[in-house]
Amino acid sequence: MSLLAFGLLNLPMLGWLAAAAAPIVIHLWSRRRYREVSWAAMEYLMAAVGRQSRRMRFEQWLLLLIRTLLIVLVVLAASEPFLEPPGLASPPAGQTHHLLVFDGSFSMAYQPAETSCFEKAKDVARQIVKNSPAGDAFTLVLMSSSPRAVVANPAFEPSDVLREIDALQLPHTTADLPATLAALTGLLKNVRQTDPRLKRHQVVFLTDLQRVTWTPGTSPEGRAEFLRRSADLARLASLIVVNVGQSGAENVAVTGLRVLDPLAAVGRAVSFEVSVRQFGAAASRRQTVDLLIDGRRIAERQVDVPASGETSLVFSYRFETSGDHVVEARAPGDALKVDNHRYLVVPVRQSIHVLCIDGRPSAAPFHGAADYLAAALAPPAKPGEVGLIQPAVAPESALSERKLADYDCVFLCDVARFTSGEARLLDTYLKHGGSLIFFLGDQVSAENYNRQLGGGLGRTARPSPRGTSTATKEIATAPSSQRGTVSALPLLPARLGGLVEHAPQTPFRLDPLDYRHPIVQAFRGRGESGLLTTPVFKHFKLEMADHPAAKIVLGLAHGDPLIVEQPVHGGRVVLVATSADASWTALPLWPSFVPLVQEVLAWTIGVQSQPRNRLVGQPIETSLAAAAADTPLTLRLPDGRQHQVQLPPSSEMGILPGTETLQSGIYTLGLGPPPGRRQHFAVNVDTAESDLAAIDLETLRNEVWPGIPFVGQTSWQDAGKPKAVGRQPGHIDLPAALLFAAFGLLLVETFLACRLGRYAP
C-alpha cells in the first residue's frame, strides 16, 4: 500500500503550539473571576434563562475551539510541512541552499548563434530556481576580477531571485577563481551560522571553462593555496560545474593601440600603431581594421593575421584642433565583439609651456644653471614660426609667485633648498597633473632634498644597476643622523647620497642599460656618435627606492644611476644626478643634449595622458584643479547611462573619487558650468581574456581539481534535470493551504464573535 510522504522542514516552529493553550487559559481565568452568591431575586432570573443555558455554553465552546485551531494552523504553516505523492524521491532532510556562481569574465560574451554563453548561464539559473522545491534559498555571485555577491543573503522568494537574474549584466573583466573560492567559503560559513534550517548547500558554477580562468596559480605555493581553498569549499557544499561554453572557439582581438609620437600637437601628423591577434588555429584572411577619431572613421585597412599570431599596422592622422581626442581601433567580424575595439584618449596641444627655475641665475649668457636647458627646449625656429615648446626662465621666487598650474612641466636647476611651503606647492602641482624634472648642482643640499622632498621615504635602498661604484672619490656624504628622516611629501624617486667626483681626464661615461626605458630608445644604434660618449665629472650618488614604480632611465658605466623617474600623484618626477650646465658635465655641449632633453620632456608630458587610459576594473581618478567642491560633476558611461559624482568635502585638491569601471569604452566626465567642459577616459579590456581555449571536464577533474569531488555537466541543457534541484510533479504546497484555512477561520471567528458575543440580542 503506497502512502503519502509527510514531514516538516522547520520542526522547531512546533514549539509555538504552546500558544494554542492561550484561549483556554483565558477562558478558565475568566471563570475564576466570578463567585456565586445566593440571592433570592436572581433565582427568578435563572429560572427565566434556564432554557437557554445549554445553547450559550455550546456557543462559548465553539468560539474557544475556533480560536485555538486558528493558532494551531498558523504554527503548522510556519513549520513548513510537505506532502509528496507515492513513488517520488524521499523527502529532503532540510531546505537546500543553491549558491549560483556566474562566470563574469568577458569571454562569456562569446555569441556564435543567437544566444551568448552568459545568456545560456542565465537560462540555466532560471531553470534551477523555477524547479526547486518551496523553501529552498538562493544566493547569486558574479565571478569577476573582484568577486561580487549580487544576492548575498539567502533569498527564499523565487520571483525576487528571477528578477535579479534577469537584471544581471556581464562585466568586461577577467575572472579571479581563487578569490571567488575564498568569497564563497566565507558566504557559506556565514549562512550556516545565521540560517541553520538550510541543511544542504549546493554551489553551481555556470562557466565556459576557459583555460585562462580555470588554471590559476603557476607557482607551487599558489597552486597549493588554490587546492586548499577548493577543498574547504567542497567540505561545506556539493559542487556542480555546468559548462555553457563551446569547444574550438576562435577569436580575433585588437590587443594594442598606442601613439608612436610622444607629443601630439595641432598641425603635426601623429602615428598610431594598432595590433591585431588571432587567438585560434585558423589564419584570418583580409581582416578589416578601422581607425576612428572622435567617432568618425578616417581610415580602413585589410590585413592577414596568422594563426595564433599577431600583426601590427600603422595609421597616421593630423589633428586640426587642440584638446582631448578619442581614438578607436576596430576589427569587426567575429563572435566575441567585446575585444574587437580598443580606445585611446590623446591630448592634442597647441603649445607646451615650460617653467625653468634657475637656482643660480646670471646676466652673462650661458652662465646660469638653466640657460643651456632653455636653449635645448626651444631651438631657433624658422622666421615667422612659433615653436611648439615655449620655455620661461625664472628665479626661485617664481615657485611661490607664479601659478604653476599654467605650465605643463617645471624644470628645477641647481635649486639649493626647498621650504616646507615650497614642497607643498610642488606636491599640489603634481596632484594637478603637472610634472617635475630636477637637475642638481653645486648649491644643492642633499639633506634638505631628502627631508623636504622625501627621497626614498620609508623604503629600503636598492642597489645600482651594475654593482657599486669603483675608482671614485666621495667628497661629501649626507649625515648618518638624517638617514630614515620622515617626510610628509615623498616626491623624489631616489635618495640623494654623497657627491661623487672623477678626474677630468678620465670622466664617467653613460650606460643606456640596453635602452630599456622609452626615453633613451631613440638613441639605439647611435650611441658612439652622441649619448654614450658624453663625459660626466660630478654627480650625486642616487640610492634607488625599493619601489616598483621607480625606474632607472640612464646609468653611468661604473654602475650608479644618472637619471631616474617615478610617477607621483597625477604627474611624473624625473631626477637627474648631474647639472644642466657645463659645470659638472659636458652634456650641454654635446650633440645628444638637445634630443635627450626633448625626449625627457616629451615622455614626461606624454605619460600625463596615462591616467586617462585605463583597464576595465581600474578606477577613474583624475585631478580637477579647476573644479570646486560644489561643482556638479556628471559621469557618462559607455552605455549612455549617467550618474552624478560628488567630490568629497575634505578633498581640497578636487580629486575625483575612484569610480568602478565594469564596461569597456569611453567614460566622459562633465565638469558642470560653463557647459561643454569635459574630460574623456578610455577603458579597455585585458586581452589575456581573449584567448577562448577551454578545458574539458576530465582535465578539470584530473589536473585542476584532483581529489576535489564535483559533478560536471557536459552540456548546459542538462543542468536542471537530474539532481535534487527540481520540484517534482504532484508536489502539494501544504503551508499555503494551511494559511488559507487559517484566514477562513479568522473570518468565521469574527462573524461568530459579533453574532454571539455581547452585542447579540
Secondary structure, DSSP 8 states (H G I E B T S, - for coil): ----EEEES-GGGGGGGGGGGHHHHHHHHHHHT------HHHHHHHHHHGGGHHHHHHHHHHHHHHHHHHHHHHHHHHT-EEEE-TTS----SSEEEEEEEEE-BGGGG--SSSS-HHHHHHHHHHHHHHHS-TT-EEEEEEESSS-EEEEEEEE--HHHHHHHHHH----SB---HHHHHHHHHHHHHHHHHH-TTEEEEEEEEEE--BHHHHS---SHHHHHHHHHHHHHHHHHSEEEEEE---TT--EEEEEEEEESSS-EETTSEEEEEEEEEEESSS-EEEEEEEEEETTEEEEEEEEEE-TT-EEEEEEEEE--S-EEEEEEEE---SS--GGGEEEEEEEEES-EEEEEEESS--SSTT-STTHHHHHHHS----TT---SEEEEEE-TTHHHHS-GGG-SEEEEES-----HHHHHHHHHHHHTT-EEEEE--TT--HHHHHHHS-TTTTS-EE--TT----S-EEEE---GGGTT---S----SEEEEEEEE--TTS-B-EE-GGG-SGGGGGGTT-STTTGGG--B-EEEEEEEES-TT-EEEEEETTS-EEEEEEEETTEEEEEESS-SSTTTBSGGGSTTHHHHHHHHHHHHHHGGGGGGEEETTS----B-TT--TT--EEEE-TTS-EEEE---TT-TT-B-------S-EEEEEE--TTTT-EEEEEEE--GGGG---B--HHHIIIIISTT---EEESSGGGTTSSSTTS--TT-B-HHHHHHHHHHHHHHHHHHHHHHHSTT--
